[in-house]
Amino acid sequence: MKEKLSLAAARRVALAAQGFGKARPEGPVTYRHLKSVLKHTELFQIDSVSAVVRAHYMPAFSRIGAYPMAVLDEAASRSPRKLFEYWAHEASYLPVETWPLVQWRMANARDNRGIYGRLAEFGREKAGYIEEIFRRVESEGPIAASQIEGQKGGGGWWGWSDAKHAFEWLFWAGRITTASRRGFERLYDLPERVIPRDVFDLPTPDAPDAIRELLRISARALGVATAADLRDYFRLSPAEADERIADLVEAGELQPVRVEGWSQKAFLFHEARMPRRIEAQALLAPFDPLVWERGRTERLFGFRYRIEIYTPAHKRVHGYYVLPFLMNEALVARLDIKADRPAGILRVHSAFAEPHAPAHTAEVLAVELRRMAGWLGLSGIEIGQSGDLAPALAGAMDRG
């Protein structure tokens, strides 16, 4: 084991931990391939923005290439259930084996702890109404919040109906879970009717043991990480996590290391792979675990990344929905992309190269854009004029 890591070595460790550098599968892709991705990412973050595709579909595409999205849908909605939905990094799909490890968080929510203040206030003030909604799920599930008569909200947190608040409180508390989705709307049911019985009946670990295991999962997924990185993967607080990190250090599962250029102490997972090189090419969703923690992305790759969805259009630097492009061991470009499904076109509104981008970046990127367009069922790709990489990318697309 090492006491110091060069920045280049740390990048390779992180990329290998996230499943990059492996050959993409040939032939039909099944849940077995999706499971191989989950062995590295441990979860798929869910987000409502669908400028290209819903965020939870992208990490598998980034690692194994084109695959039928129905494979993921079925894993999350059909028996025997392989994925369930809960709060992890944010709302996420998690392997069902993780179910026992989040019971402590659900128990806290039932006591109105560890949840949004507004939702906790609702839980205290409307306990009777919450029970009414629970009985509706119990008798009628799967059911959507919008199916409660007269309870359609106006959108956004402050526009939530009382029914939506009640469903969300029950979801946080683990008393209901997502059975499936209709479009992007959750259909809720009782966990015992969704989670496989052999998992549902497993003993519930106490909070310290569960948190220790979640941190072990985080360490495996990150390879090398600061304490803040380890906590962030499952949104753990210092009070919840720091003693458990110390436990893993004492057990030899985390080795304290210094990473070149990092001011914070880091920890190397004892089973982390340390390849001599990584060969990969991937467009990454903004919510891919490789880049979702912007400070870590900057420390690892020297890549300052900010999502600009909520930035007024005239103030955006790179665009509305920007995907970083990984080529081998570096983030070399970023593209603002939109899937124009009615027109059947993948529109690249802007393309920017990083200062260290190799001369052949556009050629490699063109290959990945064609792969993405094919995966999304789009017949054409249109390159806009914005960004210093746009002319070269348009030329590469023409030559292809």
Helices and strands as residue ranges (DSSP letters): E 4-5, H 7-17, H 31-41, E 44-45, G 55-57, H 58-64, H 69-77, E 83-87, E 91-95, G 96-102, H 103-110, H 117-125, H 127-140, G 145-147, G 157-159, H 162-172, E 177-182, E 185-189, G 191-193, H 197-200, H 207-222, E 224-226, H 227-233, H 238-250, E 254-259, E 266-269, E 281-283, H 294-301, G 313-315, E 322-327, E 330-340, E 345-353, H 361-375, E 380-386, H 390-399
